[in-house]
Amino acid sequence: MPIKVVVDRTLPAEQQLLLKMVCALVDDLILSDGSSVMLMTSPDTLSIRAASGDISEPLENKIGITLKIGERVAGRCAQDKKPILVTGDVAKDGRFGNLTRYQNINSGLSVPIIKNGKVLGVINAKRTKNPDPLAEKDLQTVEIIAGNLAKVL
């Protein structure tokens, strides 16, 4: 499946390139069908600044989507400062019983980007077409990427 990556064009060129590379690297290493990098835009808000996915998806519409800390999986990840792995329907996951399934995601993960104890953002990845669920090793791979990204943000 051809993957494309879009970035927030209001970011500095160097940061655009960096976030684009992060999405491409995540998708390549863990065989995800799409990923995103959300950055903190205020003390309680995350915003999608880069996203990847199927070339047929209107990814440009995802740039700038915001989420409050504590909302959905990515918001909870930022709130708790801990990575989250979800396999299967998120609505059936006891940790997120109030959520409805989003985009037919078979499995997904969210990993906080933390520098000096402060959350800078979250890296998300999903599998929608790949029937094999993301696993702990995939989560660990994205944690390494997030740790390195935190050093340069």
Summary of the structure (lengths in Angstrom):
residues: 153
radius of gyration: 14.0
end to end distance: 30.3
largest distance: 40.9
contacts: 488
relative contact order: 0.19
helix: 35%
strand: 33%
